[in-house]
């Protein structure tokens, strides 16, 4: 990570904790940057942390995007990071690093991609973390709603929204579509 990422993104999100509970205060983060500034890769690492190092038993962490290919943009680097980190590779075990899911058999925690275009009901997820990639291209708020409402039973969930900065026309189109 660059110094500015640590100082202005990671430290505020993970460093502000309640004196009473010791839990994170910030539950939602919004990272908006121009293309090719490492948003997706940064969120890959955050997803790994939330799933396997945040102390949450049975953590469910999702790399959510408009479609399967975009969800893989965040998930694939996380899989590569897990494979290249001996400690994490050992923690997850021989069957814990798959193309479709990362799992820790000891804590039953998972990190997996989630595509908005799969249809069906996404409600019922027990979300500890969500990385919502390219927010500006989501056609409906359904996936985001499912992630946000799925955090209700977690003590310190985190939903991270990442998107490419643009002129904002997507909002006008989305507003016309009923959002």
N, C-alpha and C positions, 0 to 999 in steps of 0.2 A: 504494500500500500504506500501511496505517497503521503508525505506529511500532512497536506491539506485534507486528504481523505480521513486520516486519523483525527485531526483536530476539529474538523467541521462536520463530519458525518458520524464516524464510529464512536468517538468519545462522548458526544452528547447523548446518543441513543443508548449506549451501554453503560455510561458512567453515572448517569443520574438515577439514583436509587432511593427508595423510601427508607428513612431512618427507622421506621417502625417494623417494616416487613423485610427489608433488604431486597425487594423486587424492583425491577426496572420501572421507572415512571413513564417513560415514553413507550407508547404502544403502536404508534404509526409513524413511519418515516417516508418522506417524498424526496427522491433524488432525480432531478431533471438536469440533464447535461447534453451537450452536442454529441453527435455520433463519434464513435471511436475513442471514447474517453474511459472505457473499462467498466461501464455500469453493470453489464451482465456478469462479467467475471468477478467483480466485487461482490455482487449478490450471491454468486456461487459459493464463495467463502463464508458469507454470512449465513447462508442456508446450512452449510456443513456445521458451523458453530452452533446454530440453534438446534439442529437435530442431534448432535453427538457430543457437545461440550457444554451445554447450558445447564446441565443438571436436572433436566426435565425427563422424568420417567415416561416412556411411551410417547415421546414427542412426535407429532406429525408435522412435517414441514413440506411445503409445496412450492415448486417453481411453476407459477401459473402464467399463461399467455393466451393470446387469441387462438392459436392453433398448436398442434403437436410440434411442428418444426421450430416455432419460436420458443416454446417451452424448453426444448432441447438446448437452446442457446445459453440458458442459465444452468440447466442440469448437466450437460455434457462436460463442461469444465470442472464441475464439482466431482463428477465421476473420475476424471483424470487426476484431480488433486488427491482424492481418496486413494487411488492406485499408487500415486507417487509418494505418499506419506507413509513410511513404514509403521508408525505408531497407529495411525487411523486404519490402515489396511489390516493390521493385527486385531484391532478392536472390533472391526466389522466381520472378520473371519473370511473363509474361502467362498462362502455363498452370500456375503453381505454386499458385494459390489456387482450389481447387474446393470444391464443396459436400460432397464425400466425403473429401477428402484435401488436405493442404498438403504440397508437395514442393519441395525445392531441387535443381534439375537438376545443379548443380555438385558437390555433396557426396552426392547421391542420398539425402539424409535425408528422412524423412517424419513427419508427425503426422496421425493419423486416428482416428476413433471406432471402438470395438470393442464389440459387444453380446454379452453372455453367452448370450442366447436364440437366437443364430443356429444353434446346433447345430454338429455337425462337430468336427473336431480343430483346436484352436487351437495345438497344440504345433508347434514348428518356427519360431516367431517368434524374431527376433534383437533382443531388447528392450534399448534403452538407457534408456527411461523409460516409466513407466506411471502414469496417474492413475486410480485405482480409486474411482469415485464411489458414494456411498450403499452402503457395504459392508454395512450391516445388512439390506438387502433381497435380497442375492444368495442364491439358493436352494441352490447348491452351491459348493464352492471351486474348481471347474474353471478358470474364467477367471483367478482369482488364481494358481492353481498354474502355469498356462501362462505368465503374465507373469513370475512369479518364477523359474521354471526356464529361461525364455528369456533371462535375463541372463548366463548362464554365460560367454560369450565377450567380455563388455564389461569395460573396465577400471574404470569408475566409474558403474555403472547406478544408477538411483534409482526406486523404486516409492513413490508417495505414495497413502496411503489417506485418503479423506475421507468423513465420515459425519455424520449428524445425531445429536446426543446424544438418547438415549431411555432408558426404564427398563430395557432389557436383556432383554425378553421374547424378542426374536428369537434370542438365544443358546440359550434353552431349546428353542425350536421347532427350530432348526438342529441342536442336539445330538441331538434325538430323530430327526432325519432321517438321521443317520449321519455327521455331520461330526465 
